């Protein structure tokens, strides 16, 4: 999980650092596609966590009910 989140952090850093240098129209289009791909990947990552990972983790500890709700809320 840490590695996946590191990829997202590095991608955000890339977007933040490169955005001021994107000036040509073709570069803007390519950069927008890059950002769209990042947003899509982040959304799918969170959807998958909420649909599969969090319920699975709750099954591992049945004594504590809905302890992953805070993670879903933060997403």
Biopython code that builds the backbone (N, CA, C, O; Angstrom):
import numpy as np
from Bio.PDB.StructureBuilder import StructureBuilder

atoms = [
    (1, "UNK", "N", (0.829, -1.190, 0.000)),
    (1, "UNK", "CA", (0.000, 0.000, 0.000)),
    (1, "UNK", "C", (0.872, 1.252, 0.000)),
    (1, "UNK", "O", (0.565, 2.241, -0.666)),
    (2, "UNK", "N", (1.939, 1.190, 0.743)),
    (2, "UNK", "CA", (2.834, 2.333, 0.823)),
    (2, "UNK", "C", (3.412, 2.684, -0.554)),
    (2, "UNK", "O", (3.534, 3.860, -0.899)),
    (3, "UNK", "N", (3.762, 1.671, -1.325)),
    (3, "UNK", "CA", (4.335, 1.918, -2.650)),
    (3, "UNK", "C", (3.337, 2.589, -3.582)),
    (3, "UNK", "O", (3.699, 3.492, -4.336)),
    (4, "UNK", "N", (2.091, 2.156, -3.535)),
    (4, "UNK", "CA", (1.060, 2.763, -4.391)),
    (4, "UNK", "C", (0.860, 4.224, -4.007)),
    (4, "UNK", "O", (0.787, 5.093, -4.876)),
    (5, "UNK", "N", (0.771, 4.494, -2.713)),
    (5, "UNK", "CA", (0.586, 5.872, -2.279)),
    (5, "UNK", "C", (1.803, 6.725, -2.624)),
    (5, "UNK", "O", (1.661, 7.914, -2.908)),
    (6, "UNK", "N", (2.985, 6.139, -2.602)),
    (6, "UNK", "CA", (4.181, 6.866, -3.007)),
    (6, "UNK", "C", (4.114, 7.250, -4.488)),
    (6, "UNK", "O", (4.552, 8.337, -4.865)),
    (7, "UNK", "N", (3.578, 6.379, -5.311)),
    (7, "UNK", "CA", (3.409, 6.707, -6.735)),
    (7, "UNK", "C", (2.477, 7.909, -6.890)),
    (7, "UNK", "O", (2.740, 8.803, -7.695)),
    (8, "UNK", "N", (1.400, 7.927, -6.125)),
    (8, "UNK", "CA", (0.469, 9.053, -6.211)),
    (8, "UNK", "C", (1.117, 10.354, -5.751)),
    (8, "UNK", "O", (0.915, 11.401, -6.367)),
    (9, "UNK", "N", (1.888, 10.294, -4.681)),
    (9, "UNK", "CA", (2.574, 11.495, -4.194)),
    (9, "UNK", "C", (3.575, 11.997, -5.220)),
    (9, "UNK", "O", (3.670, 13.198, -5.471)),
    (10, "UNK", "N", (4.317, 11.078, -5.808)),
    (10, "UNK", "CA", (5.303, 11.475, -6.821)),
    (10, "UNK", "C", (4.620, 12.065, -8.064)),
    (10, "UNK", "O", (5.136, 13.002, -8.674)),
    (11, "UNK", "N", (3.481, 11.523, -8.427)),
    (11, "UNK", "CA", (2.749, 12.051, -9.576)),
    (11, "UNK", "C", (2.233, 13.449, -9.285)),
    (11, "UNK", "O", (2.322, 14.331, -10.138)),
    (12, "UNK", "N", (1.694, 13.661, -8.092)),
    (12, "UNK", "CA", (1.249, 15.011, -7.713)),
    (12, "UNK", "C", (2.415, 15.999, -7.727)),
    (12, "UNK", "O", (2.268, 17.130, -8.191)),
    (13, "UNK", "N", (3.563, 15.575, -7.222)),
    (13, "UNK", "CA", (4.746, 16.439, -7.263)),
    (13, "UNK", "C", (5.125, 16.777, -8.700)),
    (13, "UNK", "O", (5.472, 17.918, -9.006)),
    (14, "UNK", "N", (5.058, 15.791, -9.568)),
    (14, "UNK", "CA", (5.367, 16.006, -10.982)),
    (14, "UNK", "C", (4.413, 17.022, -11.599)),
    (14, "UNK", "O", (4.841, 17.930, -12.312)),
    (15, "UNK", "N", (3.136, 16.868, -11.328)),
    (15, "UNK", "CA", (2.138, 17.801, -11.865)),
    (15, "UNK", "C", (2.414, 19.207, -11.349)),
    (15, "UNK", "O", (2.412, 20.169, -12.116)),
    (16, "UNK", "N", (2.650, 19.319, -10.052)),
    (16, "UNK", "CA", (2.890, 20.623, -9.436)),
    (16, "UNK", "C", (4.147, 21.301, -10.003)),
    (16, "UNK", "O", (4.139, 22.499, -10.286)),
    (17, "UNK", "N", (5.213, 20.532, -10.162)),
    (17, "UNK", "CA", (6.473, 21.110, -10.619)),
    (17, "UNK", "C", (6.484, 21.422, -12.107)),
    (17, "UNK", "O", (7.126, 22.385, -12.526)),
    (18, "UNK", "N", (5.793, 20.633, -12.910)),
    (18, "UNK", "CA", (5.832, 20.807, -14.362)),
    (18, "UNK", "C", (4.780, 21.769, -14.903)),
    (18, "UNK", "O", (4.951, 22.331, -15.985)),
    (19, "UNK", "N", (3.703, 21.962, -14.163)),
    (19, "UNK", "CA", (2.591, 22.790, -14.658)),
    (19, "UNK", "C", (3.027, 24.186, -15.133)),
    (19, "UNK", "O", (2.572, 24.618, -16.192)),
    (20, "UNK", "N", (3.874, 24.899, -14.410)),
    (20, "UNK", "CA", (4.255, 26.244, -14.879)),
    (20, "UNK", "C", (5.015, 26.255, -16.202)),
    (20, "UNK", "O", (5.050, 27.280, -16.883)),
    (21, "UNK", "N", (5.625, 25.128, -16.576)),
    (21, "UNK", "CA", (6.428, 25.065, -17.797)),
    (21, "UNK", "C", (5.637, 24.614, -19.018)),
    (21, "UNK", "O", (6.166, 24.617, -20.130)),
    (22, "UNK", "N", (4.401, 24.235, -18.832)),
    (22, "UNK", "CA", (3.589, 23.742, -19.948)),
    (22, "UNK", "C", (2.924, 24.941, -20.615)),
    (22, "UNK", "O", (2.000, 25.539, -20.064)),
    (23, "UNK", "N", (3.412, 25.288, -21.821)),
    (23, "UNK", "CA", (2.929, 26.493, -22.485)),
    (23, "UNK", "C", (2.402, 26.244, -23.900)),
    (23, "UNK", "O", (1.466, 26.914, -24.335)),
    (24, "UNK", "N", (2.988, 25.299, -24.610)),
    (24, "UNK", "CA", (2.544, 25.022, -25.974)),
    (24, "UNK", "C", (1.214, 24.291, -25.953)),
    (24, "UNK", "O", (0.940, 23.503, -25.048)),
    (25, "UNK", "N", (0.391, 24.558, -26.958)),
    (25, "UNK", "CA", (-0.947, 23.969, -26.991)),
    (25, "UNK", "C", (-0.909, 22.437, -27.014)),
    (25, "UNK", "O", (-1.708, 21.783, -26.344)),
    (26, "UNK", "N", (0.012, 21.874, -27.779)),
    (26, "UNK", "CA", (0.110, 20.407, -27.810)),
    (26, "UNK", "C", (0.579, 19.861, -26.461)),
    (26, "UNK", "O", (0.138, 18.794, -26.033)),
    (27, "UNK", "N", (1.473, 20.592, -25.793)),
    (27, "UNK", "CA", (1.929, 20.175, -24.473)),
    (27, "UNK", "C", (0.803, 20.268, -23.444)),
    (27, "UNK", "O", (0.692, 19.421, -22.558)),
    (28, "UNK", "N", (-0.020, 21.292, -23.566)),
    (28, "UNK", "CA", (-1.151, 21.447, -22.651)),
    (28, "UNK", "C", (-2.102, 20.269, -22.795)),
    (28, "UNK", "O", (-2.596, 19.739, -21.800)),
    (29, "UNK", "N", (-2.355, 19.865, -24.018)),
    (29, "UNK", "CA", (-3.234, 18.723, -24.268)),
    (29, "UNK", "C", (-2.645, 17.438, -23.675)),
    (29, "UNK", "O", (-3.350, 16.667, -23.024)),
    (30, "UNK", "N", (-1.370, 17.221, -23.903)),
    (30, "UNK", "CA", (-0.704, 16.038, -23.356)),
    (30, "UNK", "C", (-0.689, 16.070, -21.824)),
    (30, "UNK", "O", (-0.905, 15.052, -21.168)),
    (31, "UNK", "N", (-0.433, 17.241, -21.276)),
    (31, "UNK", "CA", (-0.390, 17.382, -19.820)),
    (31, "UNK", "C", (-1.776, 17.134, -19.208)),
    (31, "UNK", "O", (-1.897, 16.504, -18.157)),
    (32, "UNK", "N", (-2.807, 17.635, -19.874)),
    (32, "UNK", "CA", (-4.178, 17.391, -19.403)),
    (32, "UNK", "C", (-4.498, 15.900, -19.435)),
    (32, "UNK", "O", (-5.174, 15.396, -18.538)),
    (33, "UNK", "N", (-4.026, 15.195, -20.447)),
    (33, "UNK", "CA", (-4.227, 13.748, -20.524)),
    (33, "UNK", "C", (-3.503, 13.050, -19.376)),
    (33, "UNK", "O", (-4.037, 12.115, -18.778)),
    (34, "UNK", "N", (-2.299, 13.499, -19.073)),
    (34, "UNK", "CA", (-1.529, 12.951, -17.956)),
    (34, "UNK", "C", (-2.275, 13.156, -16.634)),
    (34, "UNK", "O", (-2.370, 12.237, -15.821)),
    (35, "UNK", "N", (-2.798, 14.357, -16.429)),
    (35, "UNK", "CA", (-3.537, 14.655, -15.199)),
    (35, "UNK", "C", (-4.817, 13.822, -15.138)),
    (35, "UNK", "O", (-5.175, 13.309, -14.078)),
    (36, "UNK", "N", (-5.500, 13.688, -16.265)),
    (36, "UNK", "CA", (-6.719, 12.874, -16.303)),
    (36, "UNK", "C", (-6.405, 11.420, -15.934)),
    (36, "UNK", "O", (-7.154, 10.796, -15.183)),
    (37, "UNK", "N", (-5.324, 10.893, -16.449)),
    (37, "UNK", "CA", (-4.935, 9.518, -16.125)),
    (37, "UNK", "C", (-4.645, 9.378, -14.626)),
    (37, "UNK", "O", (-4.999, 8.372, -14.012)),
    (38, "UNK", "N", (-4.005, 10.388, -14.049)),
    (38, "UNK", "CA", (-3.734, 10.355, -12.616)),
    (38, "UNK", "C", (-5.029, 10.360, -11.803)),
    (38, "UNK", "O", (-5.184, 9.571, -10.871)),
    (39, "UNK", "N", (-5.945, 11.241, -12.155)),
    (39, "UNK", "CA", (-7.214, 11.336, -11.423)),
    (39, "UNK", "C", (-7.991, 10.026, -11.545)),
    (39, "UNK", "O", (-8.567, 9.552, -10.566)),
    (40, "UNK", "N", (-8.007, 9.451, -12.726)),
    (40, "UNK", "CA", (-8.701, 8.174, -12.936)),
    (40, "UNK", "C", (-8.072, 7.076, -12.072)),
    (40, "UNK", "O", (-8.788, 6.308, -11.430)),
    (41, "UNK", "N", (-6.741, 7.000, -12.053)),
    (41, "UNK", "CA", (-6.050, 5.978, -11.263)),
    (41, "UNK", "C", (-6.315, 6.175, -9.773)),
    (41, "UNK", "O", (-6.535, 5.202, -9.053)),
    (42, "UNK", "N", (-6.295, 7.417, -9.305)),
    (42, "UNK", "CA", (-6.555, 7.694, -7.901)),
    (42, "UNK", "C", (-7.988, 7.306, -7.527)),
    (42, "UNK", "O", (-8.223, 6.705, -6.479)),
    (43, "UNK", "N", (-8.928, 7.652, -8.380)),
    (43, "UNK", "CA", (-10.326, 7.298, -8.131)),
    (43, "UNK", "C", (-10.508, 5.777, -8.075)),
    (43, "UNK", "O", (-11.169, 5.261, -7.173)),
    (44, "UNK", "N", (-9.929, 5.074, -9.026)),
    (44, "UNK", "CA", (-10.050, 3.615, -9.039)),
    (44, "UNK", "C", (-9.368, 2.981, -7.827)),
    (44, "UNK", "O", (-9.866, 2.001, -7.272)),
    (45, "UNK", "N", (-8.252, 3.529, -7.427)),
    (45, "UNK", "CA", (-7.559, 3.021, -6.242)),
    (45, "UNK", "C", (-8.466, 3.128, -5.017)),
    (45, "UNK", "O", (-8.617, 2.164, -4.266)),
    (46, "UNK", "N", (-9.064, 4.293, -4.819)),
    (46, "UNK", "CA", (-9.941, 4.480, -3.663)),
    (46, "UNK", "C", (-11.197, 3.617, -3.764)),
    (46, "UNK", "O", (-11.649, 3.058, -2.764)),
    (47, "UNK", "N", (-11.757, 3.508, -4.955)),
    (47, "UNK", "CA", (-12.945, 2.673, -5.136)),
    (47, "UNK", "C", (-12.634, 1.216, -4.801)),
    (47, "UNK", "O", (-13.424, 0.540, -4.143)),
    (48, "UNK", "N", (-11.494, 0.745, -5.253)),
    (48, "UNK", "CA", (-11.098, -0.635, -4.994)),
    (48, "UNK", "C", (-10.840, -0.864, -3.504)),
    (48, "UNK", "O", (-11.218, -1.900, -2.957)),
    (49, "UNK", "N", (-10.204, 0.091, -2.860)),
    (49, "UNK", "CA", (-9.979, -0.027, -1.414)),
    (49, "UNK", "C", (-11.313, -0.139, -0.669)),
    (49, "UNK", "O", (-11.487, -0.994, 0.200)),
    (50, "UNK", "N", (-12.239, 0.736, -1.025)),
    (50, "UNK", "CA", (-13.524, 0.760, -0.325)),
    (50, "UNK", "C", (-14.374, -0.472, -0.623)),
    (50, "UNK", "O", (-15.121, -0.939, 0.237)),
    (51, "UNK", "N", (-14.261, -0.986, -1.817)),
    (51, "UNK", "CA", (-15.093, -2.122, -2.208)),
    (51, "UNK", "C", (-14.514, -3.460, -1.751)),
    (51, "UNK", "O", (-15.265, -4.358, -1.372)),
    (52, "UNK", "N", (-13.201, -3.600, -1.783)),
    (52, "UNK", "CA", (-12.588, -4.898, -1.499)),
    (52, "UNK", "C", (-11.707, -4.906, -0.246)),
    (52, "UNK", "O", (-11.886, -5.750, 0.632)),
    (53, "UNK", "N", (-10.767, -3.978, -0.161)),
    (53, "UNK", "CA", (-9.775, -4.030, 0.912)),
    (53, "UNK", "C", (-10.381, -3.754, 2.286)),
    (53, "UNK", "O", (-10.138, -4.503, 3.232)),
    (54, "UNK", "N", (-11.163, -2.692, 2.399)),
    (54, "UNK", "CA", (-11.718, -2.346, 3.705)),
    (54, "UNK", "C", (-12.672, -3.411, 4.231)),
    (54, "UNK", "O", (-12.569, -3.782, 5.401)),
    (55, "UNK", "N", (-13.597, -3.919, 3.417)),
    (55, "UNK", "CA", (-14.452, -5.006, 3.929)),
    (55, "UNK", "C", (-13.648, -6.247, 4.326)),
    (55, "UNK", "O", (-13.967, -6.901, 5.319)),
    (56, "UNK", "N", (-12.620, -6.569, 3.565)),
    (56, "UNK", "CA", (-11.785, -7.720, 3.895)),
    (56, "UNK", "C", (-11.090, -7.510, 5.243)),
    (56, "UNK", "O", (-11.019, -8.430, 6.059)),
    (57, "UNK", "N", (-10.582, -6.305, 5.471)),
    (57, "UNK", "CA", (-9.924, -6.019, 6.744)),
    (57, "UNK", "C", (-10.917, -6.098, 7.907)),
    (57, "UNK", "O", (-10.565, -6.547, 8.998)),
    (58, "UNK", "N", (-12.152, -5.662, 7.672)),
    (58, "UNK", "CA", (-13.169, -5.766, 8.721)),
    (58, "UNK", "C", (-13.504, -7.223, 9.036)),
    (58, "UNK", "O", (-13.793, -7.561, 10.184)),
    (59, "UNK", "N", (-13.465, -8.078, 8.027)),
    (59, "UNK", "CA", (-13.716, -9.510, 8.255)),
    (59, "UNK", "C", (-12.628, -10.140, 9.120)),
    (59, "UNK", "O", (-12.894, -11.092, 9.854)),
    (60, "UNK", "N", (-11.413, -9.620, 9.039)),
    (60, "UNK", "CA", (-10.308, -10.164, 9.830)),
    (60, "UNK", "C", (-10.461, -9.885, 11.323)),
    (60, "UNK", "O", (-9.886, -10.585, 12.156)),
    (61, "UNK", "N", (-11.236, -8.863, 11.649)),
    (61, "UNK", "CA", (-11.433, -8.503, 13.052)),
    (61, "UNK", "C", (-12.932, -8.304, 13.310)),
    (61, "UNK", "O", (-13.390, -7.166, 13.414)),
    (62, "UNK", "N", (-13.694, -9.388, 13.413)),
    (62, "UNK", "CA", (-15.149, -9.270, 13.536)),
    (62, "UNK", "C", (-15.628, -8.702, 14.877)),
    (62, "UNK", "O", (-16.788, -8.307, 14.991)),
    (63, "UNK", "N", (-14.765, -8.655, 15.883)),
    (63, "UNK", "CA", (-15.182, -8.125, 17.184)),
    (63, "UNK", "C", (-15.439, -6.619, 17.130)),
    (63, "UNK", "O", (-16.288, -6.104, 17.858)),
    (64, "UNK", "N", (-14.712, -5.922, 16.275)),
    (64, "UNK", "CA", (-14.853, -4.472, 16.166)),
    (64, "UNK", "C", (-15.665, -4.177, 14.909)),
    (64, "UNK", "O", (-15.232, -4.476, 13.796)),
    (65, "UNK", "N", (-16.831, -3.596, 15.094)),
    (65, "UNK", "CA", (-17.736, -3.330, 13.967)),
    (65, "UNK", "C", (-17.421, -1.978, 13.321)),
    (65, "UNK", "O", (-17.199, -0.981, 14.008)),
    (66, "UNK", "N", (-17.406, -1.968, 12.015)),
    (66, "UNK", "CA", (-17.285, -0.760, 11.196)),
    (66, "UNK", "C", (-16.085, 0.119, 11.553)),
    (66, "UNK", "O", (-16.170, 1.346, 11.511)),
    (67, "UNK", "N", (-14.983, -0.511, 11.901)),
    (67, "UNK", "CA", (-13.812, 0.287, 12.252)),
    (67, "UNK", "C", (-13.114, 0.888, 11.035)),
    (67, "UNK", "O", (-12.236, 1.737, 11.184)),
    (68, "UNK", "N", (-13.495, 0.456, 9.830)),
    (68, "UNK", "CA", (-12.913, 1.038, 8.618)),
    (68, "UNK", "C", (-13.746, 2.200, 8.091)),
    (68, "UNK", "O", (-13.371, 2.808, 7.089)),
    (69, "UNK", "N", (-14.863, 2.526, 8.734)),
    (69, "UNK", "CA", (-15.717, 3.619, 8.278)),
    (69, "UNK", "C", (-14.983, 4.947, 8.210)),
    (69, "UNK", "O", (-15.239, 5.749, 7.312)),
    (70, "UNK", "N", (-14.075, 5.190, 9.147)),
    (70, "UNK", "CA", (-13.305, 6.436, 9.152)),
    (70, "UNK", "C", (-12.437, 6.537, 7.895)),
    (70, "UNK", "O", (-12.273, 7.627, 7.346)),
    (71, "UNK", "N", (-11.886, 5.424, 7.440)),
    (71, "UNK", "CA", (-11.085, 5.436, 6.211)),
    (71, "UNK", "C", (-11.957, 5.757, 4.997)),
    (71, "UNK", "O", (-11.550, 6.525, 4.125)),
    (72, "UNK", "N", (-13.132, 5.181, 4.942)),
    (72, "UNK", "CA", (-14.049, 5.466, 3.827)),
    (72, "UNK", "C", (-14.446, 6.930, 3.857)),
    (72, "UNK", "O", (-14.498, 7.584, 2.816)),
    (73, "UNK", "N", (-14.727, 7.448, 5.049)),
    (73, "UNK", "CA", (-15.105, 8.865, 5.195)),
    (73, "UNK", "C", (-13.991, 9.785, 4.695)),
    (73, "UNK", "O", (-14.265, 10.793, 4.043)),
    (74, "UNK", "N", (-12.762, 9.448, 4.992)),
    (74, "UNK", "CA", (-11.633, 10.288, 4.580)),
    (74, "UNK", "C", (-11.385, 10.222, 3.083)),
    (74, "UNK", "O", (-10.785, 11.139, 2.522)),
    (75, "UNK", "N", (-11.820, 9.188, 2.441)),
    (75, "UNK", "CA", (-11.662, 9.105, 0.999)),
    (75, "UNK", "C", (-12.556, 10.107, 0.328)),
    (75, "UNK", "O", (-12.571, 10.197, -0.899)),
]
sb = StructureBuilder()
sb.init_structure("model")
sb.init_model(0)
sb.init_chain("A")
sb.init_seg("    ")
for serial, (resi, resn, name, xyz) in enumerate(atoms, 1):
    if name == "N":
        sb.init_residue(resn, " ", resi, " ")
    sb.init_atom(name, np.array(xyz, "f"), 0.0, 1.0, " ", f" {name:<3s}", serial, name[0])
structure = sb.get_structure()
